[in-house]
Amino acid sequence: MGLDDSKKSIAKLFLHDKPFLLLKAISESRQPVYATMISKKIDCSYAYIVRLIKIMNKLGLIDFEGSNHKKILNLTPKGKKIFKALFELEH
């Protein structure tokens, strides 16, 4: 995947509101964040959240730590930068 393809993928990903809400939930949480918590918070299926997490991880926006079943989600510096830009667009 070239640089132009990566930019297109990010743009295509954020044309939907759930990816933004996923980043927002991770960014604003004061406690460890898990996929199940996010799926309940933003009213989205667990399977869709897991798919988004995998995509965002491949794009370098989210990383995670922990075991296979309980992964704590974190924004990477790139993820924080993108969330900040999207947040500013929203307001």
C-alpha positions in Angstrom: 0.0 0.0 0.0 1.5 3.3 -1.1 1.3 6.6 0.7 -1.6 7.8 -1.6 -3.5 4.6 -0.9 -3.0 5.1 2.8 -4.5 8.6 2.7 -7.4 7.4 0.7 -8.0 4.6 3.2 -8.0 7.0 6.1 -10.4 9.4 4.3 -12.7 6.5 3.4 -12.7 5.2 6.9 -13.7 8.5 8.5 -16.6 9.2 6.2 -18.6 7.3 8.8 -19.4 8.5 12.3 -18.6 5.3 14.2 -14.9 5.4 13.6 -14.8 9.0 15.0 -16.9 7.9 18.0 -14.4 5.0 18.6 -11.5 7.4 18.7 -13.5 9.8 20.9 -14.3 7.1 23.4 -10.7 6.0 23.7 -9.5 9.6 23.9 -11.9 10.8 26.6 -11.8 7.7 28.8 -10.2 8.0 32.2 -10.0 4.3 32.7 -8.7 1.4 30.6 -10.8 1.0 27.4 -11.9 -2.4 26.0 -13.8 -3.2 22.7 -16.9 -4.4 24.6 -17.1 -1.1 26.5 -16.9 0.9 23.3 -19.5 -1.2 21.5 -22.0 -0.5 24.3 -21.0 3.2 24.6 -21.5 4.0 21.0 -24.3 1.5 20.4 -22.5 -0.5 17.8 -22.0 -4.3 17.4 -18.9 -5.8 18.9 -17.9 -7.4 15.6 -17.9 -4.0 13.9 -15.9 -2.4 16.6 -13.3 -5.3 16.4 -13.1 -4.8 12.6 -12.6 -1.0 13.1 -9.9 -1.7 15.7 -8.0 -4.0 13.3 -8.2 -1.5 10.5 -7.1 1.4 12.7 -4.3 -0.7 14.1 -3.0 -1.4 10.6 -3.2 2.3 9.8 -1.2 3.1 13.0 -4.0 4.9 14.8 -4.6 2.5 17.7 -2.5 0.1 19.6 -3.4 -2.4 22.2 -1.9 -4.3 25.1 -3.1 -7.3 27.1 -4.2 -10.9 26.4 -6.2 -12.1 23.4 -9.6 -11.6 25.1 -8.9 -8.4 27.1 -7.0 -5.9 25.1 -6.7 -2.4 26.5 -7.0 0.1 23.6 -4.8 3.2 23.3 -4.5 5.9 20.6 -1.1 6.2 19.0 0.4 9.7 18.5 -0.9 9.5 14.9 -4.3 8.5 16.2 -4.4 11.4 18.7 -3.4 13.8 15.9 -6.2 12.6 13.6 -8.8 12.6 16.5 -7.8 16.2 17.4 -8.2 17.3 13.7 -11.6 15.6 13.4 -12.7 17.0 16.8 -11.8 20.5 15.7 -13.9 20.0 12.5 -16.9 18.9 14.6 -16.8 22.1 16.7 
